[in-house]
């Protein structure tokens, strides 16, 4: 796509807006010369009392233009004013060009509920926040209501964070097979799976050092999340080794939540969940993605519907109090009829959490290469109808939306939402996404986020990140944990958090 920008403009934001209308588009010299590439010209003019944005767009012989003005805010915040006026002009021009109104308007970030939270913190009522999202950000009313509800539920759970709260993430980046849509760092070959025993020993050492430092500086671990990959690819004995090590280091009985990702039904056994229950796990994930076997085959899942029901039954009988199920809207071959049937069946099981993702096309996924990039979808087919169905039926069945995020290149530019029965909200998800407190991580591909959360300073946290090597074989050679621990202490001293 060809962009021609004139003025003090955030080019990344404009590119992201354009990708709502032209999903999968690329930007750069090569793209600008491509025949029939979309073109967008944006001029931002500074005026005495505000900013004026003018947009001209063309594609396949069609043209559209728009002009918008935005007065400066009381604090003369140029960046905020520019974002609003440029967003409004681009949305208007491209919307006219393609005859499409994006459901989230000009909101392109990962956390659409963040804007609702900021508006609520200014003292606006729930009704006024919804109206502002619709009028100023062009969010359609039902999405404005969803963002506001999520913001209210998140804030209720977060409350007033303590400076010394934190969470712990443990990475198990191995899977029994690779789904065609997956881009996560997860490893499936026999050669790499053979690294698991050595990997667990190295991981245990890093956990010891990290948790020791957490204790030394007086932090309190609120949640533990073991993710991947598929952690239940571990054998029962390997799982016992890992959970036993965590129990040595952490007062598991004092945790608000302890999650074991166990998303692949084909890796779940009664013995493994008995181990999880024994060592204090309170939340597990049994993820069907779909209950249509034809769809499961098309995306490379190595389980079927029967496997899911077997795994869910094991989870329920284990006595672990909270079960999450992940579903994906918009998978290739799925339809409203098959997806709504899946959702109704999940509701009948009454899991404590239901997380509804929208199919996201990742650059590193096999499915993108298999389709030659012909899988991107602006309108999303049945996806919007499926998402609406989940949100309506969840509410009717006593589930609250407590957690939401968005990704680039999702089908129909739609969202991912976590629903929970009251009192069973996934707290780690909120703490991580809303950057409420530090998340300390260990393992290949793991990223720690050191957070100085300052609710009295506009609510904007100060964040530093620490990265472990991406690949397991690199991680096994890594000896950076001691250095990371020193940096942790320096961060907490520097920001007067000790």
C-alpha positions in Angstrom: 0.0 0.0 0.0 1.2 3.5 -0.8 1.0 6.1 2.0 1.8 9.8 1.4 1.9 11.6 4.7 2.5 15.3 5.3 2.7 16.7 8.8 3.5 15.5 12.3 1.8 12.1 11.9 2.2 8.8 13.7 2.9 6.6 10.7 2.5 3.3 12.6 -1.0 4.4 13.7 -2.0 5.2 10.1 -0.7 1.9 8.8 -2.6 0.1 11.5 -5.8 1.9 10.5 -5.3 1.1 6.9 -4.9 -2.6 7.7 -8.4 -2.6 9.1 -9.6 -1.9 5.6 -6.9 -3.7 3.7 -5.9 -6.7 5.9 -2.6 -8.3 5.1 -1.3 -5.2 3.2 2.3 -4.3 3.4 4.0 -0.9 3.3 7.3 0.0 1.8 9.0 0.9 -1.5 8.2 -2.3 -3.2 4.5 -2.1 -2.3 4.3 1.5 -3.5 5.1 0.5 -7.0 2.8 -2.6 -7.0 0.1 -2.3 -9.7 -3.4 -1.5 -8.2 -1.9 -0.9 -4.8 -4.3 1.1 -2.6 -3.2 4.8 -2.1 -3.8 7.0 0.9 -2.7 10.6 1.1 -3.0 12.3 4.5 -2.1 16.0 5.3 -2.2 17.3 8.8 -2.3 21.1 9.2 -1.8 23.0 12.4 -4.2 25.8 13.0 -4.5 28.3 15.8 -7.1 26.4 17.8 -6.6 22.8 16.6 -5.6 20.4 13.8 -7.1 19.8 10.4 -6.7 16.5 8.6 -7.3 16.0 4.9 -7.4 12.5 3.3 -7.6 11.3 -0.2 -7.9 7.6 -0.9 -8.0 5.5 -4.2 -8.3 1.9 -5.0 -9.2 0.0 -8.2 -10.5 3.1 -9.9 -12.5 4.4 -7.0 -11.8 7.5 -5.0 -12.9 9.1 -1.8 -11.9 12.0 0.4 -12.6 13.4 3.8 -11.7 16.4 5.9 -11.9 16.6 9.7 -11.0 19.3 12.3 -10.3 18.7 16.0 -9.8 21.5 18.5 -6.9 21.2 20.9 -7.6 19.7 24.3 -7.2 21.8 27.4 -3.7 20.6 27.9 -2.8 21.3 24.3 -1.9 17.6 23.8 -0.8 17.5 20.2 -0.3 13.8 19.9 -3.8 13.0 21.2 -5.4 15.6 19.1 -3.5 14.4 16.0 -4.5 10.8 16.6 -8.2 11.7 16.9 -8.4 13.9 13.9 -6.3 11.7 11.6 -8.2 8.6 12.7 -11.6 10.3 12.1 -10.5 11.4 8.6 -9.0 8.1 7.6 -12.0 6.1 8.8 -14.3 8.4 6.9 -12.4 8.3 3.6 -11.7 4.5 3.6 -15.2 3.8 4.9 -16.7 5.6 2.0 -14.2 4.1 -0.5 -15.0 0.5 0.5 -18.5 0.9 2.0 -17.4 -0.5 5.3 -17.6 0.7 8.9 -15.2 -1.0 11.3 -16.9 -2.1 14.5 -14.1 -0.7 16.7 -13.9 2.6 14.8 -10.5 4.2 15.1 -9.4 2.0 18.1 -6.5 -0.1 16.9 -4.7 -1.0 20.1 -4.5 -4.3 21.9 -6.7 -3.0 24.8 -9.8 -1.3 23.6 -11.2 -1.3 27.2 -8.2 0.9 28.2 -9.9 4.0 26.6 -13.1 3.2 28.5 -11.1 2.8 31.7 -9.5 6.2 31.2 -12.9 7.9 30.5 -14.4 6.3 33.6 -11.4 7.6 35.7 -12.3 11.1 34.7 -15.6 10.7 36.4 -17.9 10.1 33.4 -20.9 7.8 34.0 -21.1 4.4 32.3 -23.7 5.8 29.8 -21.5 8.8 29.0 -18.5 6.6 28.4 -20.4 4.5 25.9 -21.6 7.6 24.1 -18.1 9.1 24.0 -16.7 5.9 22.5 -19.3 6.0 19.8 -19.2 9.7 19.0 -15.5 10.5 19.3 -13.9 7.1 18.4 -16.6 5.8 16.0 -17.0 2.6 17.9 -20.4 0.9 17.1 -22.7 1.0 20.2 -22.6 -2.7 21.1 -18.8 -2.7 21.1 -18.8 0.5 23.1 -21.0 -1.2 25.7 -18.7 -4.3 25.7 -15.6 -2.2 26.3 -17.3 -0.3 29.1 -18.5 -3.5 30.8 -15.1 -5.1 30.6 -13.4 -1.9 32.0 -15.8 -1.9 35.0 -15.3 -5.6 35.7 -11.5 -5.3 35.4 -11.4 -2.4 37.8 -13.6 -4.3 40.3 -11.1 -7.2 40.2 -7.9 -5.1 40.2 -9.1 -2.8 43.1 -6.1 -0.9 44.6 -2.9 -2.8 43.6 -0.1 -3.2 46.2 3.3 -2.1 45.0 4.8 -5.4 46.1 2.3 -7.7 44.3 3.6 -9.7 41.4 2.9 -12.8 39.3 5.0 -15.7 38.0 4.9 -17.1 34.4 6.5 -20.5 33.6 7.1 -21.4 29.9 6.8 -24.9 28.5 7.2 -24.2 24.8 6.5 -27.7 23.5 3.5 -29.2 21.7 2.5 -32.6 20.4 1.8 -31.1 16.9 1.6 -27.7 15.4 -1.8 -26.2 14.5 -1.9 -24.6 11.1 -2.8 -21.2 12.5 -0.2 -21.1 15.3 2.8 -18.8 15.4 3.8 -19.3 19.0 7.2 -20.5 19.9 6.4 -24.1 20.4 8.3 -27.2 19.3 7.1 -30.5 18.1 9.9 -32.6 16.5 11.1 -35.7 18.3 14.6 -34.2 18.5 13.3 -31.1 20.2 10.9 -33.0 22.5 13.9 -35.1 23.6 15.2 -31.9 25.2 12.3 -31.8 27.8 14.1 -33.5 30.7 17.2 -31.3 30.4 14.9 -28.3 29.9 13.1 -28.9 33.1 16.3 -29.1 35.1 17.5 -25.8 33.7 14.1 -24.2 34.2 14.0 -25.3 37.9 17.4 -23.6 38.4 16.1 -20.4 36.9 12.9 -20.5 39.0 15.0 -21.0 42.1 17.1 -17.9 41.4 14.1 -15.8 40.3 11.8 -16.6 43.2 14.7 -16.2 45.7 15.1 -12.7 44.4 11.4 -12.1 44.6 11.5 -13.1 48.3 14.6 -11.1 49.1 13.0 -7.8 47.9 9.8 -8.6 49.8 7.4 -9.2 46.9 4.2 -11.2 47.2 3.3 -13.6 44.4 -0.4 -13.4 43.7 -0.8 -15.8 40.7 1.3 -18.5 38.9 0.6 -19.3 35.3 2.2 -22.3 33.5 1.9 -21.7 29.8 3.3 -22.8 26.5 3.1 -24.5 24.1 1.2 -27.2 25.9 2.5 -27.8 29.4 0.5 -31.1 29.7 2.8 -32.5 27.0 4.9 -33.3 30.1 4.5 -36.8 31.5 2.9 -37.2 34.9 6.3 -37.6 36.5 7.7 -34.6 34.7 4.7 -32.5 35.8 5.2 -33.7 39.3 8.9 -32.6 39.2 7.9 -29.1 37.9 4.9 -28.5 40.2 6.9 -29.9 43.1 9.7 -27.4 42.5 7.2 -24.6 42.3 5.7 -25.8 45.6 9.1 -25.7 47.2 9.5 -22.1 46.2 6.1 -20.6 46.4 3.4 -20.7 49.1 0.8 -22.2 46.8 -1.9 -22.0 49.4 -1.7 -18.2 49.5 -2.1 -17.7 45.7 -5.2 -16.1 44.3 -4.9 -18.3 41.3 -2.7 -21.1 39.9 -3.2 -22.0 36.2 -1.9 -24.9 34.3 -2.4 -24.5 30.5 -3.6 -27.9 29.3 -5.2 -26.8 26.1 -4.7 -29.9 24.0 -7.3 -32.5 25.0 -5.1 -35.3 23.5 -2.4 -34.5 26.2 -4.8 -34.7 29.2 -4.9 -37.7 31.5 -6.5 -38.4 34.9 -3.0 -39.0 36.4 -1.7 -35.6 35.2 -4.7 -33.8 36.6 -4.4 -35.7 39.9 -0.8 -34.4 40.1 -2.0 -30.9 39.4 -4.7 -31.0 42.0 -2.2 -32.5 44.6 0.2 -29.5 44.1 -2.5 -26.8 44.4 -3.4 -26.0 40.8 -6.8 -24.1 40.8 -7.4 -23.4 37.1 -6.9 -25.5 34.0 -7.6 -24.9 30.3 -9.2 -27.6 28.2 -9.5 -26.1 24.7 -11.6 -27.6 21.9 -11.3 -24.5 19.6 -14.3 -26.1 17.8 -16.6 -29.0 18.3 -16.8 -29.7 14.6 -14.4 -32.5 13.7 -14.2 -31.4 10.1 -13.0 -27.9 11.2 -10.5 -29.5 13.7 -9.0 -31.6 10.9 -8.7 -28.6 8.6 -6.6 -26.7 11.2 -4.3 -29.6 12.1 -5.6 -30.3 15.6 -4.7 -33.8 16.6 -7.8 -34.4 18.6 -11.5 -34.7 17.9 -14.8 -33.8 19.7 -14.8 -37.1 21.6 -11.3 -36.4 22.9 -12.5 -33.0 24.2 -15.5 -34.4 26.1 -13.2 -37.1 27.7 -10.7 -34.4 28.7 -13.3 -32.1 30.1 -14.8 -34.9 32.2 -11.3 -35.7 33.6 -10.9 -32.0 34.5 -14.3 -31.9 36.2 -13.7 -35.1 38.1 -10.2 -34.0 39.2 -11.8 -31.4 41.6 -9.8 -28.5 40.2 -12.2 -25.7 40.8 -11.9 -23.6 37.6 -12.0 -24.9 34.0 -11.4 -22.6 31.0 -12.4 -23.6 27.5 -10.9 -21.7 24.5 -12.9 -21.3 21.3 -12.0 -19.7 18.0 -14.4 -17.8 15.8 -13.9 -17.6 12.1 -11.8 -20.7 11.5 -11.5 -21.9 7.9 -14.5 -24.1 7.1 -16.5 -23.0 10.1 -19.9 -21.3 9.8 -22.5 -19.7 12.1 -24.4 -22.9 12.2 -21.5 -25.1 13.3 -20.0 -22.4 15.6 -23.2 -21.6 17.4 -23.7 -25.3 17.9 -20.2 -25.5 19.4 -21.0 -22.6 21.8 -24.3 -24.1 22.9 -22.6 -27.4 23.7 -19.9 -25.6 25.7 -22.5 -23.6 27.7 -24.2 -26.9 28.6 -21.0 -28.0 30.3 -20.9 -24.8 32.4 -17.1 -24.3 32.5 -16.2 -21.5 34.9 -14.4 -19.6 32.1 -15.1 -19.4 28.3 -12.5 -17.5 26.2 -13.7 -16.6 22.7 -10.9 -15.8 20.3 -11.2 -14.5 16.8 -9.2 -16.3 14.2 -6.0 -14.3 13.7 -3.8 -14.7 10.6 -0.2 -14.7 11.8 2.7 -14.1 9.4 4.6 -17.2 10.7 1.6 -19.5 10.5 1.5 -22.5 8.2 -2.0 -21.6 7.0 -0.9 -18.3 5.6 1.7 -20.1 3.4 -0.8 -22.8 2.5 -3.3 -20.3 1.2 -0.8 -17.9 -0.4 -2.2 -15.1 1.7 -5.7 -15.4 0.4 -7.2 -15.9 3.9 -7.4 -12.3 5.1 -11.0 -11.0 5.4 -12.1 -7.4 6.1 -15.8 -8.2 6.8 -15.2 -11.7 8.2 -18.1 -13.6 6.8 -20.1 -15.2 9.7 -17.5 -14.2 12.3 -19.3 -11.0 13.4 -22.5 -12.9 13.8 -20.7 -15.6 15.8 -19.1 -13.1 18.1 -22.4 -11.4 18.7 -24.0 -14.8 19.5 -21.3 -15.6 22.1 -21.8 -12.3 23.9 -25.5 -12.5 24.0 -25.7 -16.1 25.1 -23.0 -15.7 27.7 -24.9 -12.9 29.3 -28.1 -14.9 29.2 -26.3 -17.8 31.0 -24.7 -15.8 33.8 -21.2 -15.2 32.3 -19.6 -11.7 32.6 -17.1 -10.3 30.1 -14.0 -9.6 32.3 -11.1 -9.5 30.0 -10.6 -8.4 26.4 -7.8 -7.8 23.9 -7.4 -7.4 20.2 -4.8 -8.5 17.6 -3.8 -7.4 14.1 -5.2 -9.2 11.1 -8.1 -10.8 13.0 -11.0 -11.9 10.8 -13.4 -9.0 10.6 -11.2 -6.9 12.9 -12.9 -8.5 15.8 -11.9 -9.0 19.5 -11.0 -11.8 21.9 -13.1 -11.9 25.1 -12.9 -13.8 28.3 -16.2 -14.7 30.0 -16.5 -16.0 33.5 -19.1 -17.0 36.1 -18.9 -14.5 38.9 -16.0 -15.2 41.2 -14.1 -17.3 38.7 -12.4 -14.5 36.6 -8.9 -15.4 35.3 -6.9 -12.9 37.4 -3.5 -13.6 35.7 -5.0 -12.5 32.4 -6.1 -9.2 33.8 -2.9 -8.5 35.7 -0.8 -9.3 32.6 -2.9 -7.4 30.1 -3.6 -4.4 32.2 0.0 -4.2 33.5 -1.2 -4.0 37.1 2.0 -5.4 38.6 5.3 -7.1 37.6 5.1 -10.5 35.8 8.3 -12.5 36.4 8.9 -15.2 33.8 11.3 -18.1 33.3 11.8 -20.5 30.3 12.4 -20.3 26.6 10.7 -17.4 24.9 9.6 -16.1 28.3 9.4 -12.3 28.9 9.4 -10.6 32.3 7.6 -7.3 32.6 8.8 -5.2 35.5 6.0 -2.7 36.2 5.9 0.4 38.3 2.2 1.0 38.4 1.3 4.6 39.3 -2.5 5.0 39.5 -2.0 8.5 40.9 0.1 9.6 38.0 -2.4 9.2 35.2 -2.4 5.4 35.6 0.4 5.0 33.1 2.9 2.4 34.2 6.7 2.4 33.8 7.7 -0.9 32.2 11.0 -2.7 31.6 11.2 -6.1 29.9 13.6 -9.0 30.2 13.9 -11.6 27.5 15.0 -15.2 27.6 16.3 -16.8 24.4 13.5 -17.9 22.1 14.5 -21.4 21.3 14.9 -24.3 23.8 18.4 -25.3 22.6 19.5 -21.6 23.0 17.8 -21.4 26.4 19.7 -24.5 27.7 23.0 -22.6 27.1 21.7 -19.4 28.7 23.1 -18.2 32.0 21.5 -14.8 32.3 19.2 -15.3 35.2 21.6 -14.0 37.8 22.0 -10.8 35.8 18.3 -10.5 35.4 17.9 -10.8 39.2 20.3 -8.0 39.7 18.3 -5.9 37.2 15.1 -6.7 39.1 16.5 -5.4 42.3 17.9 -2.3 40.6 14.4 -1.6 39.0 12.7 -1.8 42.4 15.3 0.4 44.1 15.3 2.9 41.3 11.5 3.4 41.5 11.3 3.3 45.3 9.2 0.2 45.4 11.2 -1.6 48.2 
